């Protein structure tokens, strides 16, 4: 009976070590995935900032063009073609 109990304890210990290994592998994998997600979120943030800067630049260029067109239109009105 004691011999059987000892074997059961050894068997249980092996199972626990095996289970712990599986858990550690899963935690490691989860940690890696979390890191990758964090890096992806940072990249998305940088990309959004670049898009915002591009939109601001386009908006500024459009305003400058609009102003230039209005100046040309005003200047053109001063000339009469007969």
Secondary structure, 3 states (H helix, E strand, C coil): CHHHHHHHHHHHHHHHHHHHHHHHHHHHHHHHHHHHHHHHHHHHHHHHHHHHHHHHHHHHHHHHHHHHHHHHHHHHHCCCCC
